[in-house]
């Protein structure tokens, strides 16, 4: 199910239409109940990028182990 989410960044509102799974990821590190600044946005991006990098490495490790069989 899609929902509209409004983020306030540097006193400007940005509304996006996302599904529930994306909403959970977007709001994991970015607070939608307050005005965020550019630093908050950058920190959220870096945290999600780090999570993705760790996940990608884990998948590659598992793939390499399975390739041996």
C-alpha positions in Angstrom: 0.0 0.0 0.0 1.4 3.4 -1.0 1.4 6.4 1.3 2.6 10.0 1.0 5.5 11.0 3.3 6.6 14.6 3.8 10.2 15.3 4.9 11.3 18.7 6.0 14.9 19.4 5.1 16.3 22.9 5.6 12.8 24.3 6.2 11.6 23.0 2.8 9.0 20.2 2.5 9.6 17.3 0.2 6.6 14.9 -0.3 7.2 11.4 -1.8 4.8 8.6 -2.5 6.2 5.3 -1.2 5.1 1.8 -0.1 5.4 0.6 3.5 8.7 -1.2 3.0 10.4 1.9 1.6 8.8 4.0 4.3 10.4 1.9 7.0 13.8 2.3 5.3 13.4 6.1 4.7 12.4 6.8 8.3 15.0 4.5 9.9 17.5 7.3 10.1 15.6 10.4 9.2 13.0 11.9 11.6 9.8 12.9 9.7 8.4 14.7 12.7 11.0 17.5 12.8 12.9 19.8 10.4 16.1 18.0 9.4 19.2 19.8 8.1 21.6 18.7 5.4 23.8 17.1 7.9 21.0 14.8 9.1 20.3 13.8 5.5 23.9 13.1 4.8 24.2 11.0 8.0 21.1 9.0 7.0 22.5 8.4 3.5 25.9 7.3 4.9 24.2 4.9 7.4 22.1 3.3 4.7 25.1 3.1 2.3 27.0 1.3 5.1 24.2 -1.2 5.6 24.0 -1.9 1.9 27.8 -2.4 1.7 27.8 -4.9 4.6 24.8 -6.7 3.1 26.5 -6.9 -0.3 29.6 -8.3 1.2 27.7 -10.9 3.2 25.9 -12.0 0.0 29.2 -12.2 -1.9 30.7 -14.3 0.9 27.7 -16.7 0.9 27.8 -16.9 -2.9 31.5 -17.7 -2.9 30.9 -20.5 -0.3 28.1 -21.9 -2.3 30.1 -21.9 -5.5 32.6 -24.4 -4.0 29.9 -27.1 -3.8 
